[in-house]
Amino acid sequence: MSESSKINILLISQHRLIQDALQSLLAADSKCNLIRSVYSVETAIEAIRQLDTKIDLILLQTDVKVSDSLRELGEYCDSPVIIISTLANRELMDDWVLAGIRGILGPDTDSAQFSKALQKVHEGELWLDRFTTSRIVGELSKKRNESFSPESNPIAKLTDREKGILRAILDGEGLPLRDIAATLFISEFTLRNHLTAIYSKLGVANRLDLYVFTRLHLASLPKNSAPS
């Protein structure tokens, strides 16, 4: 694989032993290119400001809440973040997902799952278990529903085809985009193009936001998921 097609990764870990282990995993993965390893978000920001190379993915090893750190990091870099944790704490996981991370790798993650997670998140997908996704989506839907006004339903901006795609996204919650595209009889490339347009019209940033949106506006979506 050429250097230009590899995933450029920034690694953040305050523990030397864990950092060394993650560096070894990344070095063994032909799809990855470790750009820099640092010990804190602060030093990561400094590295980002100095680097000429685009960062495709950030790996953050932590076992604490990082909402403020992620917001600070987001001011300098919009790359997706995967958290690596030795814990499996529901409160922490909720905090991380609500802060905008795209994946969580827990203590039971093996090397094959590690490699697959990096690839999928780099491709724009989420790497979360179904239980976590459903719980977070339900919580966000509840919050958004409290301020929802039927008179300003943004789903009216969508074409029938785009509404069908939203229904497919909801039905295929957590599935890879490739599988969702297959149910719609379109290519993954075409689906990604549709999603870009849908994100823009609905003012959402990613698939997790889209899950929340589709649940909130479920009654406005067509029952048939196949776009015309």
C-alpha positions in Angstrom: 0.0 0.0 0.0 1.4 3.4 -1.0 2.1 6.0 1.7 -0.5 8.4 0.2 -3.3 5.8 0.7 -2.5 5.0 4.3 -4.5 6.3 7.3 -2.4 9.1 9.0 -2.8 8.7 12.7 -2.1 10.8 15.7 -1.8 8.8 19.0 -2.4 10.3 22.4 -1.6 8.3 25.5 -0.2 9.4 28.9 1.0 5.9 29.7 4.4 4.9 28.1 3.7 1.2 28.2 0.3 1.5 26.5 1.7 4.0 24.0 4.5 1.5 23.1 2.0 -1.3 22.7 -0.2 0.8 20.4 2.7 2.0 18.4 3.6 -1.7 17.8 0.1 -2.5 16.6 0.1 0.4 14.3 3.5 -0.4 12.9 2.3 -3.9 12.1 -0.8 -2.6 10.2 0.0 -1.9 6.6 -3.0 0.4 6.3 -1.8 2.8 9.0 0.8 5.5 9.2 1.6 6.8 12.7 2.4 10.5 12.3 3.1 11.4 15.9 2.8 10.0 19.4 2.1 12.4 22.3 1.3 12.2 26.0 -1.6 14.7 26.3 -4.2 16.7 24.3 -2.2 19.8 24.9 0.9 18.4 23.2 -1.4 16.9 20.5 -2.7 20.4 19.7 0.9 21.7 19.5 1.8 18.9 17.2 -1.2 19.5 14.9 -0.2 23.2 14.6 3.3 22.2 13.5 2.5 19.3 11.2 2.1 19.8 7.5 0.6 16.3 7.1 -3.2 15.9 7.3 -4.3 13.9 10.3 -7.0 11.3 9.2 -7.6 9.8 12.6 -6.9 10.4 16.3 -6.4 7.6 18.8 -6.9 8.8 22.4 -6.2 6.4 25.2 -8.0 7.5 28.3 -10.1 6.3 31.3 -11.6 9.7 32.3 -14.2 12.2 30.9 -12.7 14.2 28.1 -15.6 16.5 26.9 -13.6 19.7 27.4 -10.4 18.2 25.9 -12.3 17.0 22.8 -13.9 20.4 22.3 -10.4 22.1 22.6 -8.9 19.5 20.2 -11.8 20.1 17.8 -10.8 23.8 17.5 -7.6 22.7 15.8 -8.5 19.5 14.0 -11.8 18.0 12.8 -10.4 14.4 12.4 -12.5 11.6 13.9 -11.5 10.4 17.3 -11.4 6.8 18.6 -11.1 6.3 22.4 -9.1 3.4 23.7 -10.0 2.5 27.3 -9.2 -0.2 29.8 -12.6 0.3 31.4 -16.2 -0.5 30.3 -18.0 2.2 32.3 -21.4 3.2 31.0 -21.2 6.8 32.3 -17.8 7.3 30.7 -18.9 5.8 27.4 -22.0 8.1 27.3 -19.8 11.1 28.0 -17.4 10.2 25.2 -20.1 9.6 22.6 -22.0 12.8 23.5 -18.7 14.6 23.1 -18.5 13.4 19.5 -16.1 10.5 19.4 -16.6 8.1 16.6 -15.5 4.8 18.2 -14.7 3.1 21.5 -12.2 0.2 21.8 -12.5 -1.5 25.2 -10.3 -4.0 27.1 -11.6 -7.0 25.1 -10.6 -5.6 21.7 -8.2 -7.8 19.8 -5.7 -6.8 17.2 -8.1 -7.7 14.3 -10.9 -5.7 15.7 -8.5 -2.8 16.4 -7.4 -2.7 12.7 -11.0 -3.0 11.5 -12.2 -0.2 13.7 -9.5 2.2 12.4 -10.6 1.4 8.9 -14.3 1.8 9.4 -14.1 5.0 11.4 -11.8 6.4 8.7 -14.4 5.5 6.2 -17.0 7.6 8.1 -18.7 4.8 10.1 -19.2 4.5 13.9 -17.5 1.8 16.0 -19.9 1.4 18.9 -21.8 -1.6 20.2 -25.5 -1.6 19.5 -26.4 -1.3 23.1 -24.4 1.9 23.5 -25.7 3.3 20.2 -29.3 2.7 21.1 -28.9 4.1 24.6 -27.2 7.3 23.4 -29.6 7.8 20.5 -32.6 7.4 22.8 -31.1 10.0 25.2 -30.4 12.5 22.4 -33.8 11.9 20.8 -35.5 12.7 24.2 -33.5 16.0 24.5 -34.2 17.1 20.9 -37.9 16.1 21.2 -38.3 18.5 24.1 -37.5 21.4 21.8 -39.0 20.0 18.6 -41.6 22.1 16.7 -43.7 20.3 14.1 -44.1 23.6 12.2 -40.4 23.7 11.5 -39.9 20.0 10.6 -36.7 20.1 8.4 -37.6 16.8 6.8 -39.8 18.7 4.4 -36.5 19.8 2.7 -35.7 16.3 1.6 -36.6 14.6 -1.6 -38.6 11.3 -1.6 -35.3 9.5 -2.4 -33.6 11.1 0.5 -36.4 10.3 2.9 -36.2 6.6 1.7 -32.5 6.7 2.5 -33.2 8.0 6.0 -35.6 5.1 6.6 -32.9 2.7 5.5 -30.4 4.3 7.8 -32.8 3.8 10.7 -33.6 0.2 9.8 -29.9 -0.6 9.4 -28.8 1.1 12.6 -25.1 0.2 13.3 -24.6 -1.6 9.9 -21.8 -0.7 7.6 -22.7 1.7 4.8 -21.9 -1.0 2.3 -24.7 -3.2 3.7 -27.2 -0.3 3.8 -26.4 0.6 0.2 -27.1 -3.0 -0.8 -30.6 -2.8 0.7 -31.2 0.3 -1.4 -29.8 -1.3 -4.6 -27.2 1.5 -5.0 -23.4 1.6 -4.6 -21.8 2.7 -1.3 -20.3 5.7 -3.3 -23.8 6.8 -4.3 -25.1 6.4 -0.8 -22.2 8.6 0.6 -23.1 11.3 -1.9 -26.7 11.2 -0.8 -25.7 11.4 2.9 -23.5 14.4 2.2 -26.5 16.2 0.8 -28.8 15.0 3.6 -26.3 16.1 6.3 -26.2 19.6 4.8 -30.0 19.9 4.6 -30.7 18.6 8.1 -27.8 20.4 9.8 -26.3 17.1 11.2 -22.7 16.2 11.3 -22.5 12.4 11.3 -24.4 9.1 11.3 -25.1 9.3 15.1 -26.8 12.6 14.6 -28.7 11.2 11.7 -29.9 8.2 13.8 -31.3 10.7 16.4 -32.9 12.7 13.6 -34.6 9.7 12.0 -36.0 8.5 15.3 -37.4 12.0 16.2 -39.0 12.3 12.8 -40.0 8.7 12.3 -43.7 9.5 11.5 -42.6 11.7 8.6 -40.6 9.0 6.8 -41.9 6.6 4.2 -42.5 3.0 5.2 -40.7 1.7 2.0 -37.0 2.2 2.4 -36.1 1.7 -1.3 -35.5 5.1 -3.0 -37.3 5.7 -6.2 
